[in-house]
Amino acid sequence: MILSVYKFLLGWLCSIFYSWRKFEYSFAFETLSWFIFAGSFFLFRIIVLLSKRMDDILKFLLLLLYMISYLPFTSLIGFRQVSIPLIVYNSIYFLVIGTACRLAVEFCSFKIPFIAAGRRLLTGVCVVTISIYLYFSYKYTSLRLYLSFDDVYVAGHGFKSLNVSKFWRIFFATFLWVTPYLISYFLVQRRLIMAILYTLSGISGYCACGSKFILLASVGGYIIVLFFNKKITVRRREFFCYLGIAVFLISGLAMKVSRTNIVADWTSRCLARMLFEVNFAVIHYFNFFIETHHPPEYFLQFLSHFIEVPVRYHSAINPVPLLIGRIYYDTECWCCSGLLGTAVMRLGYPGIFVMPFFHVFILLFFSRLVVALDERLQVLFSFFLAFSIINGSVDIHFVCTLFFYLYLMGSTGNSKKSCNSSQ
């Protein structure tokens, strides 16, 4: 079984990446993790893979979430890094997502009517947003060039400390998160001027806030679009399983045999950060709320209209992601929250059952919006969205902006297909 090899390599890489944390291997917990893996894969196969009405894009998205979030989480079980209640809650979270997606496609099938928008509307919107972004970046960050990978969290903390309004902060963050999507789209459309403009904007954004996702996702877009042509598709799910195995195997061997720290450093940053560190953050969020009884964020926002919320609970003064960094990492870094972490932070225990439906809504609409796009874009955009979700970076303003751009892209692509078929 492909995923069994993938699961084994995850445990091996986890022990390599975090040997400095003195992980204590436990055969009993490792056995438990394999039982959990077997049970979860059985349910995943029944609910998702064997569904005849679920489209390939939605299956691919759920497979990505399963491979890059839940399976790395199970690898931590073998090292006694996960409590039993957290195992139960995280399993429930993913079970609700898979079941809700299956029920949605069975009973609520729908299609999105695209319009013949043409590419002028999309180009106009992009030019306006790039102009506003460059003005903002020049005014508050002086378009600084900062390409160091060693202290990106310092840059991120410096950006969050800027004296700017909430609107501009949201606009800046949303623009950066949709930048890799637009770079890849314009590359596929062979509109190099727009692709270069967004690439420069992405580099400027990385220099301003130190977001490695923007930079790595943009590079990944260039690689897939320029070198893979049309040989890659969401229907080749086994290919991505083998690809994950190959990447982890090569990375682990490189860390073992490399006499320099360059390969090991990049591997730990790119793989351990994406696969394991987010799950560590989930554990820290969970423990934080259990040990401190910190009230949920949305409850505090509602309560603040009636009483004065204590400073230690005020999210604007002491944001929980920053508190997690101070308590567990002893730094001023802004920790990612992950799926379960975001749910508990915002809604408490009810979030374990409520927030999955928000992600199901995103996955369903996303799969309908990208169906008219190039297959390379379907793969790339699915990866981008999956990593955004597991990092806890999917908010309402990001979702609305992304869906708006995807709708314009899909409308343009759908109109081209209609013209070609009529001819």
C-alpha positions as CSV (number, residue, x, y, z in Angstrom):
1,M,0.0,0.0,0.0
2,I,1.4,3.3,-1.1
3,L,0.2,5.3,1.9
4,S,1.7,2.7,4.3
5,V,5.2,3.5,2.9
6,Y,4.4,7.2,3.1
7,K,3.3,6.8,6.8
8,F,6.6,4.9,7.6
9,L,8.7,7.6,6.0
10,L,6.8,10.3,7.9
11,G,7.8,8.6,11.2
12,W,11.4,8.2,10.1
13,L,11.6,11.8,9.1
14,C,9.9,13.0,12.2
15,S,12.6,11.3,14.3
16,I,15.3,12.9,12.2
17,F,13.9,16.4,12.2
18,Y,13.2,16.5,15.9
19,S,16.0,14.4,17.3
20,W,17.2,17.7,19.1
21,R,13.9,17.7,21.0
22,K,14.8,14.3,22.5
23,F,11.7,12.5,21.3
24,E,11.0,9.4,23.3
25,Y,10.0,6.6,21.0
26,S,7.4,4.2,22.3
27,F,6.5,0.9,20.6
28,A,3.1,0.9,22.2
29,F,2.2,4.3,20.9
30,E,3.7,3.5,17.5
31,T,1.5,0.5,17.3
32,L,-1.5,2.7,18.3
33,S,-0.6,5.1,15.5
34,W,-0.6,2.3,12.9
35,F,-4.0,1.2,14.2
36,I,-5.3,4.7,13.9
37,F,-3.8,5.0,10.4
38,A,-5.5,1.7,9.3
39,G,-8.8,2.8,10.7
40,S,-8.6,6.3,9.2
41,F,-7.6,5.0,5.8
42,F,-10.5,2.5,5.8
43,L,-13.0,5.3,6.5
44,F,-11.3,7.6,4.0
45,R,-11.5,5.0,1.3
46,I,-15.2,4.3,2.0
47,I,-16.3,7.9,2.4
48,V,-14.1,9.6,-0.2
49,L,-12.3,7.4,-2.7
50,L,-15.2,5.1,-3.4
51,S,-17.7,7.9,-3.9
52,K,-19.0,7.9,-7.5
53,R,-20.6,11.4,-7.3
54,M,-17.6,13.2,-5.8
55,D,-15.5,14.9,-8.5
56,D,-11.8,14.3,-8.9
57,I,-10.8,17.8,-7.7
58,L,-12.7,17.3,-4.4
59,K,-11.2,13.9,-3.9
60,F,-7.7,15.3,-4.6
61,L,-8.2,18.1,-2.1
62,L,-9.3,15.7,0.6
63,L,-6.4,13.4,-0.1
64,L,-4.0,16.4,0.3
65,L,-5.5,17.3,3.6
66,Y,-5.2,13.7,4.7
67,M,-1.6,13.3,3.6
68,I,-0.2,16.6,4.8
69,S,-2.2,17.1,8.0
70,Y,-3.7,14.0,9.5
71,L,-1.0,11.4,8.7
72,P,1.9,13.6,10.0
73,F,-0.3,14.1,13.1
74,T,-0.4,10.3,13.6
75,S,3.4,10.1,13.3
76,L,3.7,12.3,16.4
77,I,1.7,9.7,18.3
78,G,4.6,7.2,18.2
79,F,6.8,9.6,20.1
80,R,4.3,10.3,22.9
81,Q,3.7,13.8,21.7
82,V,-0.1,13.6,21.5
83,S,-2.7,13.1,24.2
84,I,-5.6,10.6,23.8
85,P,-8.3,13.4,23.9
86,L,-6.4,15.3,21.2
87,I,-6.3,12.2,19.0
88,V,-10.0,11.7,19.4
89,Y,-10.9,15.4,18.7
90,N,-8.6,15.6,15.6
91,S,-10.0,12.4,14.2
92,I,-13.5,13.7,14.7
93,Y,-12.6,16.9,12.9
94,F,-11.4,15.1,9.8
95,L,-14.2,12.6,9.9
96,V,-16.8,15.4,9.9
97,I,-15.0,17.1,7.0
98,G,-15.0,13.9,4.9
99,T,-18.6,12.9,5.8
100,A,-20.0,16.3,5.2
101,C,-18.3,16.5,1.8
102,R,-19.8,13.1,0.9
103,L,-23.3,14.1,2.0
104,A,-23.0,17.4,0.2
105,V,-22.3,15.9,-3.2
106,E,-24.9,13.2,-2.7
107,F,-27.8,15.5,-1.8
108,C,-26.8,19.1,-2.7
109,S,-25.3,18.9,-6.2
110,F,-25.0,22.3,-7.9
111,K,-23.1,24.1,-10.7
112,I,-21.8,27.7,-10.8
113,P,-23.0,29.6,-13.9
114,F,-20.0,31.3,-15.4
115,I,-20.3,34.6,-17.3
116,A,-18.6,35.6,-20.5
117,A,-16.4,38.1,-18.7
118,G,-13.4,38.2,-21.0
119,R,-10.0,38.9,-19.7
120,R,-10.3,42.6,-19.7
121,L,-12.2,42.7,-16.5
122,L,-9.7,40.4,-14.7
123,T,-6.8,42.5,-16.1
124,G,-8.4,45.7,-14.9
125,V,-9.0,44.3,-11.4
126,C,-5.4,43.0,-11.2
127,V,-3.9,46.3,-12.3
128,V,-5.8,48.2,-9.7
129,T,-5.0,45.9,-6.9
130,I,-1.3,45.8,-7.8
131,S,-1.2,49.6,-7.9
132,I,-2.8,49.9,-4.5
133,Y,-0.5,47.3,-3.1
134,L,2.7,48.9,-4.4
135,Y,1.5,52.2,-3.0
136,F,0.9,50.6,0.4
137,S,4.2,48.8,0.3
138,Y,6.2,51.9,-0.7
139,K,4.5,54.0,2.0
140,Y,4.9,51.6,5.0
141,T,7.8,49.4,4.1
142,S,9.8,51.5,1.5
143,L,9.8,48.5,-0.9
144,R,12.7,47.1,1.1
145,L,14.7,44.1,-0.2
146,Y,15.1,41.5,2.4
147,L,15.9,38.0,1.2
148,S,17.3,36.4,4.3
149,F,15.8,33.0,5.4
150,D,17.4,33.0,8.8
151,D,15.2,35.5,10.7
152,V,12.0,35.8,8.7
153,Y,10.0,35.8,11.9
154,V,11.7,39.0,12.9
155,A,10.4,40.6,9.6
156,G,7.0,39.2,10.2
157,H,6.9,40.6,13.8
158,G,8.1,43.9,12.5
159,F,5.3,44.0,9.9
160,K,2.7,43.2,12.5
161,S,3.9,46.1,14.7
162,L,3.4,48.7,11.9
163,N,1.0,51.5,12.7
164,V,-1.6,50.8,10.0
165,S,-5.3,50.4,10.0
166,K,-7.0,47.0,10.1
167,F,-8.3,47.5,6.5
168,W,-4.8,48.0,5.1
169,R,-3.5,45.1,7.0
170,I,-6.2,42.8,5.7
171,F,-5.8,44.1,2.2
172,F,-2.0,43.5,2.3
173,A,-2.4,39.9,3.7
174,T,-5.1,39.0,1.3
175,F,-3.2,40.3,-1.7
176,L,-0.2,38.2,-0.8
177,W,-2.1,35.0,-0.3
178,V,-3.7,35.2,-3.7
179,T,-0.5,36.2,-5.4
180,P,0.7,32.6,-6.2
181,Y,-2.6,31.8,-7.8
182,L,-2.4,34.8,-10.1
183,I,1.3,34.2,-11.0
184,S,0.5,30.6,-12.0
185,Y,-2.6,31.7,-13.9
186,F,-0.9,34.3,-16.0
187,L,2.0,32.0,-16.7
188,V,-0.4,29.4,-18.1
189,Q,-2.1,32.2,-20.2
190,R,1.4,33.3,-21.4
191,R,0.8,36.8,-20.2
192,L,4.3,37.4,-19.0
193,I,4.0,41.1,-18.1
194,M,1.2,40.4,-15.5
195,A,3.1,37.3,-14.2
196,I,6.3,39.4,-13.7
197,L,4.4,42.2,-12.0
198,Y,2.8,39.7,-9.5
199,T,6.1,38.0,-9.0
200,L,7.8,41.3,-8.1
201,S,4.8,42.0,-5.8
202,G,5.2,38.6,-4.1
203,I,9.0,39.2,-3.6
204,S,8.2,42.6,-2.1
205,G,5.6,41.0,0.1
206,Y,8.0,38.4,1.4
207,C,10.6,41.1,2.1
208,A,7.9,43.0,4.1
209,C,6.4,40.3,6.2
210,G,8.7,37.2,5.8
211,S,6.0,34.8,4.6
212,K,7.9,31.8,3.2
213,F,4.7,30.3,1.8
214,I,4.3,33.2,-0.7
215,L,7.8,32.7,-2.0
216,L,7.8,28.9,-2.1
217,A,4.4,28.7,-3.7
218,S,5.4,31.2,-6.4
219,V,8.5,29.1,-7.2
220,G,6.4,26.0,-7.2
221,G,4.0,27.6,-9.7
222,Y,6.9,28.5,-12.0
223,I,8.3,24.9,-11.9
224,I,4.9,23.2,-12.5
225,V,3.8,25.5,-15.3
226,L,7.0,25.8,-17.1
227,F,8.4,22.2,-16.9
228,F,5.4,19.9,-16.6
229,N,3.4,21.2,-19.5
230,K,0.0,19.3,-19.5
231,K,1.3,15.9,-18.1
232,I,0.0,16.6,-14.6
233,T,-3.7,16.2,-13.5
234,V,-5.7,15.8,-10.3
235,R,-6.8,12.3,-11.5
236,R,-3.3,10.9,-11.1
237,R,-3.6,10.7,-7.3
238,E,-1.2,7.7,-7.1
239,F,1.5,9.9,-8.7
240,F,1.4,12.4,-5.9
241,C,1.6,9.6,-3.3
242,Y,4.8,8.3,-5.1
243,L,6.0,11.9,-5.4
244,G,5.6,12.4,-1.7
245,I,7.5,9.2,-0.9
246,A,10.3,10.2,-3.3
247,V,10.7,13.7,-1.8
248,F,10.8,12.4,1.8
249,L,13.2,9.6,1.0
250,I,15.6,11.9,-0.9
251,S,15.3,14.6,1.8
252,G,16.0,12.1,4.7
253,L,19.0,10.5,2.9
254,A,20.3,14.0,2.1
255,M,20.2,15.0,5.7
256,K,22.0,11.7,6.7
257,V,24.8,11.9,4.2
258,S,25.3,15.6,3.7
259,R,28.3,17.1,5.4
260,T,27.0,20.6,5.1
261,N,24.1,22.2,6.8
262,I,22.6,23.7,3.6
263,V,20.6,20.7,2.5
264,A,19.5,19.8,6.0
265,D,18.5,23.4,6.8
266,W,16.4,23.7,3.6
267,T,14.8,20.3,4.2
268,S,13.9,21.1,7.8
269,R,12.4,24.4,6.8
270,C,10.4,23.2,3.8
271,L,9.2,19.8,5.0
272,A,9.3,19.7,8.8
273,R,7.8,23.2,9.0
274,M,4.9,22.3,6.7
275,L,4.2,18.7,7.9
276,F,5.1,18.6,11.6
277,E,5.5,22.1,13.0
278,V,1.8,22.9,12.3
279,N,0.8,19.8,14.1
280,F,3.0,20.8,17.0
281,A,1.2,24.2,17.0
282,V,-2.2,22.3,17.2
283,I,-1.0,20.5,20.3
284,H,0.2,23.7,21.8
285,Y,-3.1,25.5,21.1
286,F,-5.0,22.6,22.6
287,N,-2.9,22.4,25.7
288,F,-3.0,26.2,26.0
289,F,-6.8,26.3,26.2
290,I,-7.0,23.2,28.4
291,E,-4.4,24.4,30.9
292,T,-5.4,28.1,31.0
293,H,-9.1,27.9,30.3
294,H,-8.7,30.7,27.9
295,P,-12.1,31.8,26.5
296,P,-12.7,31.4,22.8
297,E,-12.0,34.4,20.6
298,Y,-15.5,34.9,19.2
299,F,-17.0,34.6,22.6
300,L,-14.7,37.3,23.8
301,Q,-15.6,39.6,20.9
302,F,-19.3,39.2,21.7
303,L,-18.6,39.7,25.4
304,S,-16.6,42.9,24.8
305,H,-19.8,44.7,23.8
306,F,-21.2,44.3,27.3
307,I,-18.2,44.2,29.7
308,E,-14.6,45.2,29.7
309,V,-12.6,42.2,28.7
310,P,-9.4,41.7,30.7
311,V,-6.2,42.7,29.0
312,R,-4.7,39.2,29.2
313,Y,-7.7,37.9,27.1
314,H,-7.8,40.8,24.6
315,S,-7.0,39.4,21.2
316,A,-5.9,42.8,19.8
317,I,-3.4,43.3,22.7
318,N,-2.3,39.7,23.4
319,P,-3.2,37.7,20.3
320,V,-3.3,34.0,21.0
321,P,-0.9,32.9,18.2
322,L,1.7,35.2,19.7
323,L,1.1,33.9,23.2
324,I,1.7,30.4,22.0
325,G,5.0,31.4,20.6
326,R,6.0,33.0,23.9
327,I,4.9,30.1,26.0
328,Y,6.1,27.1,24.0
329,Y,8.9,28.6,21.8
330,D,10.1,31.5,23.9
331,T,10.1,33.8,20.9
332,E,8.0,36.6,19.4
333,C,7.1,34.4,16.4
334,W,3.5,34.2,15.3
335,C,2.6,30.5,15.4
336,C,0.3,28.9,12.8
337,S,-2.8,27.4,14.4
338,G,-3.7,24.5,12.1
339,L,-7.2,23.1,11.6
340,L,-8.1,22.0,15.1
341,G,-6.1,24.9,16.7
342,T,-8.1,27.5,14.8
343,A,-11.4,25.8,15.6
344,V,-10.7,25.7,19.4
345,M,-9.2,29.2,19.5
346,R,-12.3,30.8,17.9
347,L,-15.2,28.7,19.2
348,G,-13.8,26.4,21.9
349,Y,-14.9,22.8,22.0
350,P,-18.0,23.4,19.7
351,G,-15.6,24.5,17.0
352,I,-14.5,20.9,16.6
353,F,-17.9,20.2,15.1
354,V,-18.8,23.7,13.6
355,M,-15.6,24.7,11.8
356,P,-15.4,21.6,9.6
357,F,-18.6,22.8,7.8
358,F,-16.9,26.1,7.0
359,H,-14.0,24.2,5.4
360,V,-16.5,21.9,3.5
361,F,-18.1,25.0,2.1
362,I,-14.7,26.2,0.9
363,L,-13.7,22.9,-0.6
364,L,-17.0,22.4,-2.5
365,F,-17.1,25.9,-4.0
366,F,-13.4,25.7,-4.8
367,S,-13.8,22.5,-6.7
368,R,-16.7,24.0,-8.8
369,L,-14.7,27.2,-9.6
370,V,-11.5,25.6,-10.8
371,V,-13.2,23.0,-13.0
372,A,-13.0,25.3,-16.0
373,L,-9.3,26.0,-15.6
374,D,-6.2,24.2,-17.0
375,E,-5.4,20.9,-15.3
376,R,-2.0,22.2,-14.1
377,L,-3.8,25.1,-12.3
378,Q,-6.2,22.6,-10.7
379,V,-3.3,20.8,-9.2
380,L,-1.4,23.9,-8.1
381,F,-4.4,25.7,-6.7
382,S,-5.4,22.6,-4.7
383,F,-2.0,22.5,-3.2
384,F,-2.1,26.2,-2.3
385,L,-5.5,25.9,-0.8
386,A,-4.7,22.8,1.2
387,F,-1.6,24.4,2.8
388,S,-3.6,27.5,3.5
389,I,-6.2,25.5,5.3
390,I,-3.9,23.5,7.5
391,N,-2.0,26.6,8.4
392,G,-5.2,28.2,9.7
393,S,-4.9,31.0,7.2
394,V,-8.3,30.8,5.6
395,D,-10.5,33.7,6.7
396,I,-13.6,35.2,5.2
397,H,-11.8,38.1,3.5
398,F,-9.3,35.7,1.9
399,V,-12.0,33.2,0.8
400,C,-14.2,35.9,-0.8
401,T,-11.2,37.5,-2.6
402,L,-9.9,34.1,-3.8
403,F,-13.4,33.0,-5.0
404,F,-13.8,36.3,-6.9
405,Y,-10.6,35.8,-8.8
406,L,-11.3,32.2,-9.5
407,Y,-14.7,33.1,-10.8
408,L,-13.2,35.5,-13.2
409,M,-10.5,33.0,-14.3
410,G,-13.1,30.3,-14.7
411,S,-15.4,32.6,-16.7
412,T,-12.6,33.5,-19.0
413,G,-11.6,29.8,-19.5
414,N,-15.2,28.7,-19.9
415,S,-15.9,31.3,-22.5
416,K,-12.8,30.2,-24.5
417,K,-13.9,26.6,-24.3
418,S,-17.4,27.6,-25.6
419,C,-15.8,29.5,-28.5
420,N,-13.6,26.6,-29.5
421,S,-16.5,24.1,-29.3
422,S,-18.7,26.3,-31.4
423,Q,-16.1,26.6,-34.1
